[in-house]
Amino acid sequence: MTTPSHPGYPDHPGRADGAIPQGQVDPMGPASATDGSLGSGGPGDLAMQEAARRHLWLHFTRMSSYADADMPVIVRGSGQYVYDQKGKRYLDGLSGLFVSQIGHGRREVAEAGARQAAELAYFPLWSYAHPRAVELAERLATLAPGDLNRVFFTTSGSEAVESAWKLAKQYFKTTGEHGRYKVLSRDIAYHGTSMGALAITGLPGIKHPFEPLPAGGVRVPNTNFYRAPGFVADDLGAFGLWAADEIERAILREGPESVAAVFLEPVQNSGGCFPPPPGYFARVREICDRYGVLLVSDEVICAFGRLGYYFGSQRYGYQPDIITFAKGLTSGYAPLGGMLVSDRLMEPFSDGPATFLHGVTFAGHPVSCAVALANLDVFEKEDLLGNVRANEAAFRATLEKLNDLPIVGDVRGDGYFYGIELVKDKASRLTFDEDESERLLRGFLSQALFDAGLVCRADDRGDPVIQLAPPLTCGPEHFAEMEQILRSVLTEAWTRL
Ligand SMILES: Cc1ncc(COP(=O)(O)O)c(C=O)c1O
């Protein structure tokens, strides 16, 4: 498999002809800047491209792709769609980056942020509280599973993961188990990019340039049943128990007294949406209890409705010791992340001088907390969890229609979170070699899907997959639109192999 220079992120070198496909013109027209500034759709277009090329550094992106091509510039969003500077419309099949649960352009959420900025734009959570952080912490404690009732805010998912590892380490040091520092996580799982989170991340390609990383990251198998080892390839239940038992074997190999935590996503994102087999998490919970290891449910993607529940662990019926979250909590109207823990983990820090020695300036930002509260109001008012649960079978069925294409090997996921694995040979499940993967994903698919009006993700951090995670407001008409675009682009891709 390739070691991508921009893992999993599409190069979108823009549409060379700038054409606006029929039926996809924004009825409101492009958001023009009439003053010739770096606006969109007007005389500022060229200047914007030039300034972007000169000064902007995109994340996980081959910047050379844009040396002679325009960067895609998204200027506004409305509902399930976003619009570029020429007014062309795109179905947001990835909720930006697994973020925009309620969809784009929600005035009431934007206004909640503006009101908060006017009232108290900023105050730190270092030694002080502010009302929105208190209200949000209380609300999250009510929504969270079991005894998770204490919220430590961050600004991002990486910081949430970093915080959870630091808490686990300091917790064990404080409670006398000084040797516990290691973390187990799954092959090719993504848990963030800061140094600690990167040590937990299981993608060799994005780790190597930054080694040495903090010590203690240990890999265990993921739950990709499509690529299960032969001895459990025909039995999902047996596969799940094998994968869970591999966690026990790793704990024993490393020495239980050295292991602090296991970090798992409810549905693993990287590699293309691996749901947990039945019985997997129940077995993992037993193993963690047996060896005194903390179970961290990394729900940066899977919380806030992505799987039809406020938390992914609720869907699969397991009780984590820590939940990390970010993204969908605010639907992206402002950045916010955090972790939820129980009184048990808080207890060593409740007496005397004991202090969790960790914090970041913008964690629990008042504007972000106000936005999160307004976002959760929308969840309730519009019963978005109900919408996902009512429509997820239709989403699956629509995507499974693509199974008739020779290039589609596997369609997998849960809720509104799906991966479509692409193969060179369906019968043998043969994947693409490096060159084909490069040509197919980078050279054609990412660009073609975007040109066809669909924001999604062509990812080859594991075997090549297309990922979909649309806003939770989507319904059958959006699923059909995704299927049609995917069908036509994947059909074309097959002819180019
Ligand atoms: C499971 C998981 N953990 C952590 C992160 C890192 O979050 P952020 O990009 O907000 O730092 C991500 C990001 O996609 C993620 O999917």
The ligand as an SDF file (V2000), in Angstrom:
LIG
                    3D

 16 16  0  0  0  0  0  0  0  0999 V2000
  -11.0250    9.0200   16.3560 C   0  0  0  0  0  0  0  0  0  0  0  0
  -10.2990   10.3170   16.2540 C   0  0  0  0  0  0  0  0  0  0  0  0
   -9.5590   10.7390   17.2850 N   0  0  0  0  0  0  0  0  0  0  0  0
   -8.9010   11.9060   17.2490 C   0  0  0  0  0  0  0  0  0  0  0  0
   -8.9580   12.7190   16.1430 C   0  0  0  0  0  0  0  0  0  0  0  0
   -8.2080   14.0190   16.1110 C   0  0  0  0  0  0  0  0  0  0  0  0
   -9.0940   15.0840   16.1350 O   0  0  0  0  0  0  0  0  0  0  0  0
   -8.6220   16.5620   15.7040 P   0  0  0  0  0  0  0  0  0  0  0  0
   -8.3970   16.5430   14.2370 O   0  0  0  0  0  0  0  0  0  0  0  0
   -9.7850   17.4260   16.1190 O   0  0  0  0  0  0  0  0  0  0  0  0
   -7.3990   16.8720   16.4850 O   0  0  0  0  0  0  0  0  0  0  0  0
   -9.7220   12.3250   15.0430 C   0  0  0  0  0  0  0  0  0  0  0  0
   -9.8100   13.1790   13.8470 C   0  0  0  0  0  0  0  0  0  0  0  0
  -10.3760   12.8360   12.8410 O   0  0  0  0  0  0  0  0  0  0  0  0
  -10.4030   11.0880   15.0940 C   0  0  0  0  0  0  0  0  0  0  0  0
  -11.1290   10.6620   14.0570 O   0  0  0  0  0  0  0  0  0  0  0  0
  1  2  1  0
  2  3  1  0
  2 15  2  0
  3  4  2  0
  4  5  1  0
  5  6  1  0
  5 12  2  0
  6  7  1  0
  7  8  1  0
  8  9  2  0
  8 10  1  0
  8 11  1  0
 12 13  1  0
 12 15  1  0
 13 14  2  0
 15 16  1  0
M  END
$$$$
